[in-house]
């Protein structure tokens, strides 16, 4: 029996973001030398590469915070020329991303004030604080919170905006190892609960393989995509069970070897 084309389109994955030969230079120094990949609705895509490969530069171009030198980033079919309305970013430096003179609730509410009614803002704040394990912490100020709690609040602020895509720039790099594990599992839970598409930039190979449905491996600068790896590991992920699977070790080795090769090439150059 033939399948109607309309029905096929409905069930097909929807491309939310597309990078087309994205390039970025600072003067004569080329950082991104033509990046191509897509992000489909509902995916968790991790971007990993050696130090200095331009991961943060790439994310800022995707977020509309930095204009590419050439090529384009498309968000929901439109060329990104500034921060898209349905996109949120969680930065690495949580101490700077939260306003210290505002409470947690006020920090979360701030980007919602122009577009969301007050009653709805209160509902969203309660929901996201509960989701990230900060229920009842509305009145705390950032300086009263640990680093892990501050990053949870930053994630909650991104979720409250109800973005179609959440970009995360090495968000757990500045926290201790145990907190990092807790935050990794947290972001997997909220991704499922909020049905959020996530692009997650990291320098940590284990983190990329553990979190991602797909891992984009970058070369060293001038940077291109070395490999686009579909990570076929069981869901839900578990810090102990997932990381003892032979398939996990295989993916980790593949990514590690690619990054080592990129670093070796960079040192020779």
N, C-alpha and C positions, 0 to 999 in steps of 0.2 A: 504494500500500500504506500502511495506517495505521501510525503510530508509537506504540508503547506509552508511556503517560505516565511510567512508571517509568524507561524508557530515556532519555526526554527530560530528566528531572530529573538523571540521572547525568551527562549531558554538559553541562548548563547550568552557567554560572559560579556559584560559590558566594560569597554575600555574607559577608565576614568581619566587617566593621565597617559600622555605619549610624549616621549622625547625623540626629536628628530634631528640627528646630526648636531647635537647641542655642543657649542664651543665657547670657551671663555679664556681670554688672555688678559694679562695685566702688562700693558706696554708690549715689549717684545717677548715676554715670558708666557708661553702657552701652558695653561693648566688643564683644560678639558679640550680634547682633540677630536671630538665627534662622538657623542654619547647617544646611543639608540636603545630604548627599551620601552615597554608599556606596563601599566599597572591596571589590573582588572578589578572590578567591583568585588569587594569582600576579601581581597588578598592581603596577606601579610608579607611584604617584600622587604628583605634585608639587603642593604648595600654595604659591602665590605671591601677594603683595599688597604694597601700599605700606607704608612705615614707619609703625608705630603702628596697624596694622590688626588686631593681636591674634593673629598667627600662632602665637607661642609659647604664648599663653593657650589657643588652640584645641588645640594638641598636648598640653598638660598636662591638659586636660579629657579628651581621647581616651585618655591614658595612665592616667587615674584618679588623677592627682596633684593635681587641682583639681576641686572639685565645681561643676557648672554651676548657674546661678541658676534656670534653667528648661530644659525640653526634656531630651533624653537622648542618650547615646552607647551603642550596643549593640555588644558584642563577642561574636561567635559566638552571637548570639541572646539574650545576657544583658545586662541593664543594667549599665554600668560604675559601680561605687560605690567602687572602689579599684583598685590596679594589678592587671590580669588576669595569671594565671599563665603564659599563653602569649604574652605580649607583652613586648618589650624596647625600650629607649630608648637612643639615642646622642645625647648633648647637644653643644652647640656648644663649651662650655668644657671641653676635654679635660684641661686642667691641674687641674681640680677633680673630674673624674669618675673619675680614677685615684688610688688611694691611694699617695702617694710612698714610704711605708715598705714597700710590698709589691713584689715583682718582677712582671714582666709575667705570668708563669705564675700567680702567686698572685692577681693582680688578676682574671684570667679565671676562675680556679677558685672564687673567693669565693662568687658567687651559685649555684654548682652543689653546694655541700657538703651541703645538706640533702636534695637530691633525686636526686643522681647518685652511683653507687658510685665509689670512688677509681680503680679501673682504667679505668673508662669516662671519668672526668674527664681522665685523662692522654691518652687517645686523642683526645678532643675538642679539648684544648688544642693538641696537635700538628697536628691537622687545620686548625683555624682560623688558627693562626699561619702555617702554610704558605700558606693561601688569601689572607691579606692581605700576604704578602711579608715576614713576620718569622720565617721558619723558623730555628731555632737561637738565637733571641733570648730564650729563656725566662727567663734569669737577669738580664736588664737591669732596672734600675729606671727609673721614668718620668723622673726628673731626669737620666738618662744618655741620653735620647732626644730627637730633634728633635720639633717640633710635629707634623709629618706622621706620624712613627712613633708618637707617642702616640695620635693619632686612629685609626691603623690598629689599635692595641691595643684601643682602645675599641670599634671595630667588631667585632674578633675576640671580645671579651667578649660582645657582643650575640648574635653568631652561635652561640657555644658553648652558649648557653641553648636553642638550637633553637626560636626563637619562631615562632608562626604569622604574626605581624606584627612588623616592625621599624619603629619610629618614629624619624625622624632630624630633629633640630632645628637647622637651619642648620649642619651638622657641619663644613663646609669654609670657613666665613666667616673664621676666624682664621688661615688658612695662606696662604702666598704663592701667586701665580698658577700657577706650574709645578706645585707640589705639589697644588694644587686640581685641575688637569687629571688628574694621576695618580690622585688619590683618586676622581674621578668615574668613570674607567674601571675602577678597582678595585671600586667598589660595583656597577657593572653586571655585572662578572664574578662576584662572589660571589652576587649576586641569582640569576644563572643557575645557578651551581654548587650552591647550597643551596636553590634553588626557594623563595625567600623573598618574601613580600609586603611591600612597602615603602611607607610614607607619608613623604615627604621635604619638609620645610618649608624654603623658601629665599626670599631676597629677590632672587636673581639670575635674571633672565629667561632668559638663554642656558642656564644650568644646568638650569632647569625644563624647557625645551623639549628639550634634549639628552637628559636622563635619562628623562623621563616617558613612560609609555604614555598618561597623561592628566594634564592640568594644570587644577587648580582655582584660578580667579582670584578673589581676595577684593576687596571694595570697601574704602574707608577706614572707620574707626570712626564710628558704630556699624556693625559689619561684617556683610555678607551675602555670599553667593556671587554674583559678577557673571556668571561664565560657567564652564561645565564643558566642556573642550576635549579631544576624542580626538585624540591625536597619531599620525598615520599616517605614520611614518618607518620606513625599512628597518631591520631588525635583522640582525647586530649593529651598534651605533652606532660611528662612528669620528669622532674629533675633527676631522679634515680633511675627509673625504668628506661626512659628515652635515651639517656646518655650511656647505658650499658648495651644498647642494641648494636649489632654489627653494622647495620646500615648507617647509624649515626657516626660510627668511627670512619666508615668509608667516605661519607660526605665531608667530615671534618678534615680528613687527610687530603682529599681533593682540593678543598679551599686553601688549606695550609700550603700545599705544594705550589699552587698558583701564586699566592702572595709571596712566598719565598723566591720564586722565579722572578717576580716583578721587582723585588728588592735587590736581588742579585744583578739584574739588568741595570737598575738605577745606579748601583755602586760602580759598575763598569763604565757606564756613560759619564 
